[in-house]
Amino acid sequence: MSPRTGARSPRGAWARAGLVLAGVLAADQIVKALVTSALERGEERNLVAGIKLVNTRNSGVAFGQLQDGGAIVAVVIAVAVGALVAYFARHAQQPHVWLPTGMLLGGALGNIVDRVREGAVVDFLKLPYWPAFNVADASITIGVVILLVVMERGDRARASA
């Protein structure tokens, strides 16, 4: 919000989303580099209470769906990212929408970097009864939840106005 007018700056929202994107991307790539340097591909180590550190690859999308999907996976990712950017462009002035947008774009970009570099996404954390995942995946999941909350709050604010 601008201190003088009370208006929200879409430019400021893009800048904040960009900072979150950069932070998520950096954290994701740093942790993946640490894991791949410490563990051979396919190796796993017990951490605590059934949680394992692993070095595995996922050529599909969430939860291993569309494994080896190639072009289909690329199209699904491109459509999702395009829809998110379009939504953000129309709603950048909405309070806090920059946070989940940055988280989602940072997570998507982190996994895209892996796909370009390795042909698949590097996953490293394995919980009991859950597929292996990474920082980017966690950021995307949390980002979706936050985005839904932000959208719901925006809908309520518009309804009461």
Backbone as CSV, one residue per row, in Angstrom:
resi,resn,N_x,N_y,N_z,CA_x,CA_y,CA_z,C_x,C_y,C_z
1,MET,0.831,-1.170,0.000,0.000,0.000,0.000,0.877,1.235,0.000
2,SER,0.493,2.174,-0.760,1.203,3.446,-0.773,0.806,4.223,0.477
3,PRO,1.789,4.807,1.191,1.435,5.501,2.423,0.549,6.718,2.178
4,ARG,0.638,7.334,1.001,-0.148,8.544,0.740,-1.549,8.252,0.229
5,THR,-1.666,7.294,-0.672,-2.953,7.088,-1.331,-3.712,5.882,-0.824
6,GLY,-3.027,4.939,-0.178,-3.681,3.709,0.234,-3.812,2.714,-0.900
7,ALA,-3.365,3.087,-2.099,-3.467,2.192,-3.262,-2.338,1.169,-3.237
8,ARG,-2.621,0.006,-3.731,-1.606,-1.042,-3.847,-0.949,-0.923,-5.204
9,SER,0.358,-1.023,-5.217,1.118,-0.886,-6.452,1.308,-2.241,-7.128
10,PRO,0.753,-2.432,-8.327,1.012,-3.674,-9.050,2.504,-3.862,-9.312
11,ARG,3.220,-2.775,-9.569,4.668,-2.878,-9.804,5.383,-3.409,-8.563
12,GLY,4.972,-2.919,-7.399,5.542,-3.421,-6.148,5.215,-4.887,-5.928
13,ALA,4.009,-5.294,-6.306,3.615,-6.699,-6.168,4.467,-7.585,-7.067
14,TRP,4.735,-7.125,-8.303,5.601,-7.892,-9.207,7.004,-8.000,-8.619
15,ALA,7.507,-6.920,-8.025,8.845,-6.942,-7.432,8.897,-7.917,-6.257
16,ARG,7.883,-7.886,-5.393,7.852,-8.810,-4.252,7.733,-10.264,-4.717
17,ALA,6.883,-10.497,-5.705,6.756,-11.856,-6.254,8.098,-12.308,-6.828
18,GLY,8.796,-11.399,-7.493,10.107,-11.728,-8.055,11.128,-12.084,-6.987
19,LEU,11.088,-11.377,-5.863,12.008,-11.691,-4.761,11.702,-13.058,-4.166
20,VAL,10.419,-13.354,-3.986,10.040,-14.674,-3.465,10.462,-15.754,-4.457
21,LEU,10.198,-15.534,-5.745,10.607,-16.476,-6.790,12.105,-16.753,-6.686
22,ALA,12.908,-15.695,-6.605,14.370,-15.852,-6.544,14.801,-16.621,-5.297
23,GLY,14.153,-16.328,-4.161,14.490,-17.038,-2.923,14.162,-18.518,-2.995
24,VAL,12.993,-18.851,-3.515,12.591,-20.254,-3.647,13.525,-20.969,-4.619
25,LEU,13.787,-20.351,-5.754,14.667,-20.961,-6.760,16.055,-21.214,-6.186
26,ALA,16.616,-20.221,-5.497,17.951,-20.379,-4.913,17.968,-21.492,-3.865
27,ALA,17.004,-21.476,-2.947,16.954,-22.508,-1.903,16.809,-23.893,-2.517
28,ASP,15.922,-24.014,-3.495,15.688,-25.297,-4.155,16.960,-25.823,-4.811
29,GLN,17.612,-24.993,-5.592,18.793,-25.445,-6.328,19.980,-25.707,-5.404
30,ILE,20.131,-24.924,-4.349,21.223,-25.151,-3.398,21.033,-26.475,-2.676
31,VAL,19.825,-26.728,-2.176,19.579,-27.976,-1.445,19.733,-29.178,-2.378
32,LYS,19.237,-29.077,-3.602,19.398,-30.178,-4.562,20.866,-30.436,-4.845
33,ALA,21.669,-29.389,-4.980,23.108,-29.560,-5.216,23.774,-30.245,-4.025
34,LEU,23.392,-29.856,-2.813,23.954,-30.491,-1.617,23.599,-31.975,-1.559
35,VAL,22.343,-32.292,-1.837,21.900,-33.689,-1.784,22.597,-34.514,-2.858
36,THR,22.646,-34.017,-4.086,23.264,-34.806,-5.168,24.770,-34.941,-4.979
37,SER,25.392,-34.023,-4.237,26.823,-34.170,-3.964,27.078,-35.119,-2.793
38,ALA,26.096,-35.286,-1.917,26.261,-36.136,-0.736,25.777,-37.564,-0.953
39,LEU,24.836,-37.765,-1.870,24.258,-39.092,-2.098,24.383,-39.479,-3.559
40,GLU,24.713,-40.723,-3.793,24.685,-41.252,-5.159,23.233,-41.377,-5.596
41,ARG,23.005,-41.314,-6.885,21.647,-41.483,-7.392,21.111,-42.847,-6.975
42,GLY,19.915,-42.842,-6.383,19.297,-44.074,-5.897,19.607,-44.364,-4.443
43,GLU,20.593,-43.694,-3.862,20.956,-43.907,-2.460,19.932,-43.224,-1.550
44,GLU,19.781,-43.774,-0.360,18.911,-43.158,0.631,19.519,-43.313,2.008
45,ARG,19.194,-42.345,2.875,19.663,-42.373,4.264,18.491,-42.050,5.184
46,ASN,18.401,-42.807,6.268,17.363,-42.534,7.260,17.724,-41.273,8.024
47,LEU,16.754,-40.378,8.167,16.975,-39.159,8.943,16.392,-39.320,10.334
48,VAL,15.052,-39.408,10.410,14.382,-39.540,11.693,12.948,-40.020,11.447
49,ALA,12.465,-40.880,12.329,11.059,-41.315,12.337,10.522,-41.689,10.954
50,GLY,11.274,-42.471,10.198,10.812,-42.929,8.888,11.017,-41.938,7.764
51,ILE,11.531,-40.764,8.057,11.819,-39.772,7.019,13.201,-40.080,6.460
52,LYS,13.273,-40.111,5.116,14.530,-40.466,4.461,15.011,-39.354,3.548
53,LEU,16.323,-39.221,3.473,16.968,-38.367,2.485,17.322,-39.277,1.321
54,VAL,16.839,-38.955,0.124,17.040,-39.801,-1.046,17.583,-38.961,-2.197
55,ASN,18.090,-39.628,-3.199,18.514,-38.959,-4.434,17.831,-39.702,-5.568
56,THR,16.701,-39.171,-5.986,15.902,-39.831,-7.007,15.450,-38.820,-8.053
57,ARG,14.904,-39.315,-9.170,14.432,-38.448,-10.250,12.973,-38.733,-10.551
58,ASN,12.251,-37.667,-10.951,10.844,-37.765,-11.328,10.702,-37.099,-12.693
59,SER,10.359,-37.883,-13.694,10.183,-37.316,-15.037,8.736,-36.932,-15.307
60,GLY,7.885,-37.118,-14.308,6.472,-36.761,-14.467,6.166,-35.445,-13.789
61,VAL,4.924,-35.307,-13.368,4.492,-34.115,-12.630,4.197,-34.535,-11.197
62,ALA,3.342,-33.833,-10.503,3.067,-34.097,-9.096,2.765,-35.572,-8.837
63,PHE,3.381,-36.075,-7.787,3.197,-37.454,-7.339,3.555,-38.479,-8.416
64,GLY,4.446,-38.116,-9.325,4.915,-39.040,-10.345,3.938,-39.292,-11.480
65,GLN,2.860,-38.525,-11.542,1.901,-38.699,-12.634,2.560,-38.311,-13.956
66,LEU,2.132,-38.923,-15.037,2.646,-38.659,-16.394,4.145,-38.925,-16.511
67,GLN,4.634,-39.974,-15.827,6.042,-40.327,-15.927,6.450,-40.448,-17.390
68,ASP,7.596,-39.911,-17.711,8.133,-39.920,-19.078,7.143,-39.310,-20.065
69,GLY,6.358,-38.324,-19.609,5.346,-37.684,-20.446,5.903,-36.725,-21.474
70,GLY,7.167,-36.309,-21.320,7.832,-35.446,-22.287,7.050,-34.207,-22.650
71,ALA,6.565,-34.161,-23.875,5.858,-32.982,-24.396,4.583,-32.704,-23.622
72,ILE,3.883,-33.742,-23.188,2.643,-33.541,-22.429,2.950,-32.821,-21.114
73,VAL,4.015,-33.237,-20.444,4.419,-32.592,-19.193,4.766,-31.133,-19.454
74,ALA,5.507,-30.864,-20.525,5.883,-29.484,-20.863,4.646,-28.622,-21.109
75,VAL,3.662,-29.169,-21.798,2.428,-28.422,-22.082,1.656,-28.161,-20.791
76,VAL,1.527,-29.161,-19.931,0.815,-28.998,-18.656,1.482,-27.899,-17.829
77,ILE,2.802,-27.922,-17.740,3.533,-26.915,-16.973,3.349,-25.531,-17.598
78,ALA,3.484,-25.441,-18.913,3.354,-24.147,-19.603,1.957,-23.556,-19.408
79,VAL,0.928,-24.376,-19.496,-0.445,-23.891,-19.315,-0.644,-23.413,-17.877
80,ALA,-0.165,-24.183,-16.908,-0.330,-23.798,-15.500,0.405,-22.493,-15.196
81,VAL,1.636,-22.377,-15.653,2.411,-21.158,-15.409,1.763,-19.970,-16.124
82,GLY,1.333,-20.171,-17.360,0.663,-19.102,-18.105,-0.601,-18.628,-17.417
83,ALA,-1.397,-19.565,-16.920,-2.637,-19.209,-16.215,-2.329,-18.437,-14.934
84,LEU,-1.300,-18.847,-14.208,-0.923,-18.155,-12.981,-0.461,-16.725,-13.276
85,VAL,0.386,-16.560,-14.281,0.880,-15.225,-14.634,-0.286,-14.336,-15.083
86,ALA,-1.203,-14.887,-15.864,-2.368,-14.117,-16.311,-3.233,-13.707,-15.114
87,TYR,-3.456,-14.628,-14.187,-4.244,-14.307,-12.994,-3.559,-13.199,-12.199
88,PHE,-2.252,-13.348,-11.995,-1.512,-12.357,-11.216,-1.531,-10.993,-11.904
89,ALA,-1.380,-10.972,-13.217,-1.400,-9.705,-13.956,-2.729,-8.969,-13.733
90,ARG,-3.820,-9.707,-13.628,-5.149,-9.095,-13.430,-5.433,-8.756,-11.971
91,HIS,-4.708,-9.410,-11.032,-5.020,-9.251,-9.612,-3.818,-8.826,-8.774
92,ALA,-2.805,-8.254,-9.386,-1.572,-7.896,-8.666,-1.828,-6.935,-7.507
93,GLN,-2.861,-6.122,-7.593,-3.167,-5.165,-6.534,-3.856,-5.831,-5.342
94,GLN,-4.280,-7.081,-5.485,-4.953,-7.781,-4.380,-3.939,-8.059,-3.267
95,PRO,-4.311,-7.800,-2.015,-3.362,-8.005,-0.912,-2.789,-9.427,-0.883
96,HIS,-1.515,-9.498,-0.745,-0.761,-10.737,-0.520,-0.735,-11.719,-1.688
97,VAL,-1.325,-11.418,-2.821,-1.320,-12.364,-3.942,0.094,-12.568,-4.489
98,TRP,0.970,-11.623,-4.234,2.355,-11.733,-4.681,3.082,-12.908,-4.023
99,LEU,2.741,-13.220,-2.772,3.440,-14.287,-2.044,3.223,-15.665,-2.679
100,PRO,1.983,-16.126,-2.824,1.826,-17.444,-3.450,2.265,-17.450,-4.912
101,THR,2.114,-16.313,-5.593,2.564,-16.257,-6.992,4.065,-16.482,-7.060
102,GLY,4.827,-15.801,-6.213,6.276,-16.004,-6.187,6.654,-17.422,-5.807
103,MET,5.926,-17.992,-4.834,6.205,-19.366,-4.418,5.941,-20.353,-5.552
104,LEU,4.814,-20.173,-6.231,4.450,-21.081,-7.323,5.415,-20.951,-8.494
105,LEU,5.724,-19.720,-8.878,6.641,-19.527,-10.009,8.059,-19.972,-9.666
106,GLY,8.506,-19.704,-8.436,9.833,-20.154,-8.018,9.936,-21.673,-8.005
107,GLY,8.904,-22.327,-7.497,8.891,-23.790,-7.485,8.857,-24.367,-8.890
108,ALA,8.004,-23.790,-9.728,7.930,-24.270,-11.118,9.271,-24.091,-11.819
109,LEU,9.880,-22.927,-11.638,11.161,-22.669,-12.298,12.262,-23.587,-11.764
110,GLY,12.246,-23.849,-10.461,13.227,-24.778,-9.883,13.145,-26.149,-10.530
111,ASN,11.937,-26.641,-10.725,11.769,-27.952,-11.348,12.040,-27.911,-12.855
112,ILE,11.746,-26.781,-13.498,12.060,-26.643,-14.928,13.571,-26.666,-15.136
113,VAL,14.312,-25.988,-14.261,15.779,-26.009,-14.352,16.277,-27.448,-14.315
114,ASP,15.738,-28.257,-13.409,16.126,-29.672,-13.336,15.798,-30.410,-14.630
115,ARG,14.615,-30.171,-15.163,14.200,-30.865,-16.389,15.136,-30.532,-17.544
116,VAL,15.528,-29.275,-17.631,16.447,-28.865,-18.705,17.827,-29.480,-18.475
117,ARG,18.311,-29.412,-17.236,19.655,-29.884,-16.912,19.758,-31.410,-16.888
118,GLU,18.743,-32.088,-16.336,18.857,-33.530,-16.106,17.806,-34.373,-16.811
119,GLY,16.816,-33.737,-17.399,15.751,-34.482,-18.053,14.673,-34.959,-17.096
120,ALA,14.831,-34.649,-15.814,13.868,-35.036,-14.784,14.116,-34.161,-13.559
121,VAL,13.156,-34.170,-12.645,13.257,-33.369,-11.428,13.978,-34.167,-10.344
122,VAL,14.898,-33.507,-9.639,15.605,-34.121,-8.515,14.709,-34.040,-7.282
123,ASP,14.384,-35.185,-6.712,13.618,-35.255,-5.467,14.521,-35.834,-4.395
124,PHE,14.343,-35.377,-3.137,15.292,-35.805,-2.104,14.707,-36.064,-0.723
125,LEU,13.457,-35.735,-0.492,12.885,-35.967,0.827,11.747,-36.966,0.694
126,LYS,11.816,-38.046,1.471,10.826,-39.120,1.375,10.207,-39.331,2.747
127,LEU,8.898,-39.045,2.822,8.129,-39.288,4.039,7.439,-40.647,3.922
128,PRO,7.100,-41.267,5.051,6.377,-42.538,4.966,5.060,-42.375,4.196
129,TYR,4.806,-43.299,3.302,3.560,-43.338,2.522,3.373,-42.103,1.635
130,TRP,4.449,-41.449,1.238,4.362,-40.240,0.416,5.486,-40.280,-0.611
131,PRO,5.221,-39.843,-1.838,6.293,-39.831,-2.840,7.397,-38.839,-2.450
132,ALA,8.607,-39.087,-2.921,9.720,-38.171,-2.666,9.404,-36.808,-3.279
133,PHE,9.911,-35.751,-2.637,9.668,-34.395,-3.126,10.875,-33.519,-2.834
134,ASN,10.763,-32.220,-3.153,11.876,-31.295,-2.986,11.356,-29.933,-2.512
135,VAL,12.259,-28.971,-2.370,11.873,-27.624,-1.917,10.875,-26.999,-2.885
136,ALA,11.120,-27.142,-4.188,10.213,-26.568,-5.196,8.810,-27.149,-5.058
137,ASP,8.715,-28.460,-4.881,7.413,-29.113,-4.717,6.691,-28.591,-3.471
138,ALA,7.432,-28.462,-2.365,6.827,-27.957,-1.132,6.348,-26.519,-1.327
139,SER,7.147,-25.716,-2.018,6.766,-24.322,-2.277,5.513,-24.258,-3.144
140,ILE,5.422,-25.120,-4.134,4.239,-25.152,-4.996,3.003,-25.555,-4.182
141,THR,3.130,-26.574,-3.373,1.998,-27.056,-2.574,1.519,-25.985,-1.593
142,ILE,2.445,-25.403,-0.859,2.085,-24.358,0.099,1.561,-23.128,-0.643
143,GLY,2.165,-22.811,-1.778,1.718,-21.676,-2.587,0.285,-21.827,-3.062
144,VAL,-0.102,-23.033,-3.457,-1.486,-23.275,-3.890,-2.449,-23.016,-2.736
145,VAL,-2.116,-23.512,-1.551,-2.992,-23.319,-0.387,-3.114,-21.832,-0.069
146,ILE,-1.994,-21.124,-0.050,-2.032,-19.683,0.250,-2.815,-18.938,-0.830
147,LEU,-2.614,-19.307,-2.094,-3.346,-18.645,-3.178,-4.851,-18.830,-3.015
148,LEU,-5.279,-20.029,-2.649,-6.712,-20.264,-2.427,-7.251,-19.395,-1.299
149,VAL,-6.489,-19.253,-0.221,-6.902,-18.400,0.895,-6.983,-16.946,0.441
150,VAL,-5.961,-16.474,-0.281,-5.940,-15.088,-0.772,-7.123,-14.839,-1.712
151,MET,-7.390,-15.789,-2.599,-8.514,-15.633,-3.524,-9.837,-15.585,-2.768
152,GLU,-9.991,-16.455,-1.787,-11.221,-16.487,-0.989,-11.410,-15.173,-0.243
153,ARG,-10.342,-14.658,0.345,-10.436,-13.375,1.051,-10.809,-12.255,0.082
154,GLY,-10.240,-12.286,-1.115,-10.576,-11.276,-2.122,-12.020,-11.351,-2.531
155,ASP,-12.525,-12.590,-2.690,-13.950,-12.775,-3.029,-14.848,-12.238,-1.917
156,ARG,-14.475,-12.510,-0.673,-15.276,-12.020,0.456,-15.244,-10.497,0.527
157,ALA,-14.087,-9.901,0.293,-13.969,-8.448,0.345,-14.819,-7.805,-0.762
158,ARG,-14.808,-8.397,-1.958,-15.614,-7.855,-3.057,-17.102,-8.026,-2.765
159,ALA,-17.482,-9.130,-2.148,-18.890,-9.381,-1.839,-19.420,-8.421,-0.774
160,SER,-18.565,-8.046,0.165,-19.020,-7.155,1.226,-18.918,-5.678,0.838
161,ALA,-18.263,-5.398,-0.275,-18.114,-3.984,-0.706,-19.350,-3.468,-1.392
